[in-house]
Amino acid sequence: MSSNKFRIAVRKFDAFESSIDKIWKLFCEKTGCKLELEAIPLDLHPLYDTILKEEGLKNGTWDVSLINTDWIAEANATNSVEDLTSYIVKDAPQDFPNGWSRSLLYKQEFEGKTVGLPFHDGPECLIYRKDLFESTSERENFRKQFGKELEIPKTWDDLMEIAEFFNRPEENLYGTTFAAFPDGHNTVFDFCLQLWTRNGELFDENKNIKLNSEAAIEGMEFYRKALKNTNAIHPESRDFDSVKSGLAFANGNLAMMVNWFGFASMCEFLEDSKVKGKVDIANVPAGPTGEGTSLNAYWMYVIGTGSEHKDLAYDFIKFAVNEANDKLLTLEGAIGCRKSTWHDADVNREVPYYHKLEELHKKTRSLPRKSNWSEIADVIDQLVLEVINTSEDIKTILDKAQQEVNRIENI
């Protein structure tokens, strides 16, 4: 690759792109770096393909990449990402590791080495229109219709009941949505949330992936019913990924959604947001006997093992994750990972619920860190699609998926 360019593979998202561009300019002003930045924004699948499937991190195509926690085990197992331990020992990032929640550091640690630094986070949560929930007329109408008070939903059944109440297609307002677009991520996250919030586990007692548990059956029965409830959900839900769901919410088309925290804060930063100042967050709803559990997945900076500019790459990502730049990233509309950002006065002035991130992180769970997770995720993706697109018995669907996972795992 041309040695006069510094190439970063970026997850396509305006806030990611603008913040990295600004941080690079600040870095060059500080260090005198003369390399030209080539930051290429890519959608999820093309990003995965270029950095891992096509070995772009190993062969020098990319100096640095954004990578999510779903892929980091595979990246490490294939020797695609540089071990940062010696760099950190010699010249650690500002306030490392205490400046971050432990929940944002452990996924990139393998056998005593660290292979990434936190970039962007924001666990899943319930995002809702507080103006609707606090409206005197709405509360009165709900009380008349249901004989009880309008409250933030604590269970999935509550969520759907309230979603039906707020569903008003004639006003272009829908009760809720589920990001059901089949991309190996959104449907997988929903499967896990439905499982965990019903006291289910993704592993059996022998540490093997288990998809056909009673909690999974219960969760998928709810999910099928919910996706078919045209009196409650946005009609484009099956084509929504998390980004499109977030944009629909910011456009004022949804009363509630379970989505990443970043799509709540985005409502405060987007110039054309129709719900600025009208948003708040709460815990993810639960099953009848479960607890609200948040899903934690995050993005990090990694350095490619094939990079010609490894020392420069480390200097850049160390600079990029300092307190000032973590705040800059946040004010661009992404989600900074530092504790200092979560409690920053300027940030909380813009996003009044930003400080709630610390509490959310105390109730998070993460997807398994497995080098073959992308294969397993494809199986889960397919089973969820069969759940929502067919009338086949759900236990049968899950049993078939279990057989495929067993084949992958060679059990």
Secondary structure, 3 states (H helix, E strand, C coil): CCCCEEEEEEECCHHHHHHHHHHHHHHHHHHCCCCEEEEEEECHHHHHHHHHHCCCCCCCCCCEEEEECCCHHHHHHCCCECCCHHHHHHCCCCCCCCCECHHHCHHHEECCEECCEEEECCCEEEEEEHHHHHCHHHHHHHHHHHCCCCCCCCEHHHHHHHHHHHCEHHHCEECECCCCCCCCCHHHHHHHHHHHCCCCCCECCCCCECCCCHHHHHHHHHHHHHHCCCCCECCCHHHCCHHHHHHHHHCCCECEEEEECHHHHHHHHCCCCCCCCCEEEECCCECCCCCCCEECCCEEEEEECCCCCHHHHHHHHHHHCCHHHHHHHHHHCCCCCEHHHHCCHHHHHHCCCHHHHHHHHCCEECCCCCCCHHHHHHHHHHHHHHHHHCCCCHHHHHHHHHHHHHHHHCC
